[in-house]
Amino acid sequence: MTARAQAFIADRVAPESWVIDATLGAGRDCLFLARQLGERGRVFAFDIQSEAIRLGQQRLLQAGLLARVEWIADCHSQIHKHLQGHPIAAAMFNLGYLPGGDKTITTTPTSSLQALQQCLDLLHPGGGVSIIAYTGHPGGQQEADAVQDWANRLPRQDYSLACHQPKGAKAAPLLLCIERKGVRSRF
């Protein structure tokens, strides 16, 4: 699932792009995004938990890529406040809770839908958003359903949508990949 999301995003990012890790967690997507960028590119990494910020900074420091990331200790529903209208090439979301952390602190349908819409507002043509919604925790399936309903209502003349979910697996995560249609501009 993660490999599919990363392959989808990698094709949309240029060295000077601005990208978002909307749910920093342990920092794996942040590291992936930072590796796609050059010195002028920026990852904006959001999380409400200081432990996630600490883990992410440690991971990026070890990789020598700390300077490519803006660390934002705020809810992902505040993307507009922090990016102030700057276009993005991509955004990655992992909806659920911090692996190894407090399972009662989770993303919610309300904040996630706000963040997703804000990302689409900033997404340049040819850009993409990946969403992995984990369903095995309380509220996870409801959030996945709300996000999928939202994505299914996106205007098809403006957005392409791909959905992947393993069949038969109990509480299988859902992967959604959304691309804004149009001529790709690389930034």
Secondary structure, DSSP 8 states (H G I E B T S, - for coil): -HHHHHHHHHTT--TT-EEEESS-TTSHHHHHHHHH--TT-EEEEE-S-HHHHHHHHHHHHHHT-GGGEEEE-S-GGGHHHHHTT--EEEEEEEESB-TTS-TTSB--HHHHHHHHHHHHHHEEEEEEEEEEE--SSTTHHHHHHHHHHHHHTS-TTTEEEEEE--SS-TT--EEEEEEE-S-----
